[in-house]
Amino acid sequence: MNYFSRDYKKLLAEHYVFDAWQFIVNTQKNINTAKYCYEIINKLVSRVIEEHKDWIDNINEHISKAIEEKIEVSINLGYDSLPQYKINVAGINVDYPFLIDKYIKDFFQYTRNAFDSIAQIVNSALLANESINIEKVDFNKITTVLNKNRYFSKFPKTLDWLLKIQQREEFMYLSEFNNRTKHICDSKIIMSQNLLNYDVLNKIGPFYKKGKQFEEQDICVITKTVLDFLEDEFVSFLGILTEEIKLDTFIEGRIHNLKFYSQQIKDNPQSSFTVIYIEVEESIDELPDVLRVLLVNNNEDVISINSDYEEILVRDKKGNYLGQFIMDSPITKDGLYLYRKYKKDNIEGIKAFINHSRKNKLVNPLFVSGKVVRVGFDKTE
């Protein structure tokens, strides 16, 4: 399955976990950025090797020519005669080792970010209505949560995958390297070139973390190993996740569609109103006590917006207003899509309608369907 297709977005919407899509995209973005860092590292290391080789070749050519001409030769190994290993970046001359060191740190930061973003996918797609605070989610935290009695038997394949990843050498290395450089001190980057031959050394030095000794690693080898591991396991994870999304475990009361009714009276604008509602057959009791609303349109592409309505009325098939649900989560400017929580409110339907109709409401026709009744307007208006 193509996990970055309209069909997969549609699957997420059909199982009422469409908010997980933003974290799937974010995970891939982190992987792409880590891959970019790897490619820059690899290119810069190759340049160091090439420039060192060219320098050695020039010296050897100079010596060979002197021997051929049977003349004395001296070789100046002062600073100015050594390879400079610099590159111009936006008009600034930057040392290769500085850039390599920076991109190594960035690489391991983004690979770890990818795994923490995977944890956000699990939190939104599987735990859904029982998801934990997104600010507390990371890879180890979500593994601990899924391993609790309430959840470990509900999502066994995802839990097995999480536990397996925690034991992989690649995951331990990227996690502890990243943690050490953020919270303790740099890991040593070793870059040296032999002045007499082609030998070069490009290593990440050893470090000790959480009772485990991590050995010296070749820069290009370890970054490629970690990147391949991440890319392969992300695909594996999405396959497992998709199986357990289809269990529809914690999605009760999730809604993607609302309706509106608008009345516009030309000669009496004060009597004009717009209301937002959910339609039921006969009774508000047909709905659970808690609703979670994310507005989704899947006509062409699958897109969504948050529901920012403070109240949502409940109306029966005959047009009678039966009550309302009121927002139970704050509206914040954050950029994240979420299933906003609404609680059933014990209020008479007509009173709920009057209060609701007095408020100005924006209706986005891409996400809310309904009817507009216009009184006193001619056809050209």
C-alpha positions, 0 to 999 in steps of 0.5 A, a space after each residue: 500500500 502507498 501510505 502517502 496517497 489519497 487512498 490511505 488518507 481516506 482509510 484514516 478518515 473512514 476509521 476516524 483517526 484522520 488526525 494521525 495523518 499530520 504525524 505520518 507526514 511529520 515523520 516522513 519530513 524528519 526522515 527526509 531531513 535526516 537523509 539530506 543531512 546524511 547526503 551532505 555528510 557523505 559529500 563533505 567526507 568524500 571531498 576531504 578524502 579527494 582533496 587529501 588525495 590530490 594534495 598527496 598526488 601533487 607532492 608525489 608528482 613534485 618529488 618524482 619530477 625532482 628525482 627524474 631531473 636529479 635535483 634536490 627538493 624540499 617540501 614545505 609542510 607549513 599551514 599554508 601549504 596544507 589542504 584547507 578543507 573549506 567551502 563557501 556557504 552563502 559567502 562565508 568560508 566554512 571548514 569541512 570539519 565544522 559542517 560535518 560535526 554540525 550535520 552529524 548532530 542534526 542527523 541524529 536529532 532528526 532520526 530521533 525526532 522521527 521515532 518520537 513522531 511515530 509515537 505521536 502516530 500511535 497515540 492519535 491513531 490507536 489510543 484515539 479517545 484515550 490518547 495521552 497529552 501530546 506534550 508528554 509523548 515520546 517513543 519510550 513513553 508511548 511504549 510504556 503506555 501500550 505495555 500497561 494492562 489496559 492496552 497491551 492485549 489490544 494492540 499486540 503487534 504495534 507493542 511488539 514492534 515498539 519493544 523490538 525497536 527499543 532493543 535494536 543497536 541502531 536505535 540505542 545508538 541514535 538515541 544515546 548519541 542525541 541525548 548525550 550531545 543535548 544534555 551532557 557534552 559533544 561526542 568526539 568527531 575524529 578527522 585526520 589525514 596522514 601526511 605521507 600517504 592516502 590514509 584518512 580517519 573519519 570517526 565518531 569517537 566512543 562514548 559511555 551512556 546509561 551503562 552501555 559502551 558505544 564503540 568508535 564508528 566510521 562516520 559514513 557507515 554509522 549514518 547510513 546504517 541508522 538511516 537504512 534502519 529508520 526507513 525500513 522500520 517506518 514502512 514496517 510500522 505503517 503496515 502493522 499500524 494499519 492492521 490495528 487501526 482497523 480494530 476501531 478500538 477507541 473512536 466512539 463519538 467521533 464525527 467528521 460532518 456537521 450541518 447548518 441551517 441559515 435564514 436570511 430575511 432582507 427586511 428584518 436582518 435581526 431575524 436572520 440567523 445561522 445554526 450549526 447542528 447534528 441530525 438525529 432520528 428522534 432523540 438526543 439520547 441517540 448520541 453518546 455523552 461526549 462527541 469529538 469533532 474534526 471536520 473532514 472533506 474527502 470529495 477529492 483530496 482528503 482535507 480537514 479543519 478544526 471545529 471551532 464552534 462553541 456549541 453544536 445543536 442537536 436537531 431531529 428529522 422533523 426540524 425540532 431542536 432537542 438540545 446541544 453539545 458544548 465545547 470542552 477543550 480550549 481553542 488554541 492557535 497551534 496548527 495541529 488538527 484534533 478531534 475537539 471534545 464536546 459534552 452533552 449539555 442538559 438544556 432545553 432545545 428551544 433555549 439552546 436554539 435561541 442562544 445559539 442563533 444569536 451568535 455570528 458563525 462562519 460556515 465553510 461549505 467545504 466542510 459543513 453542508 446545509 440549507 439557506 432560506 432567503 426571504 424578500 430577495 429577488 433572483 439577482 440578489 
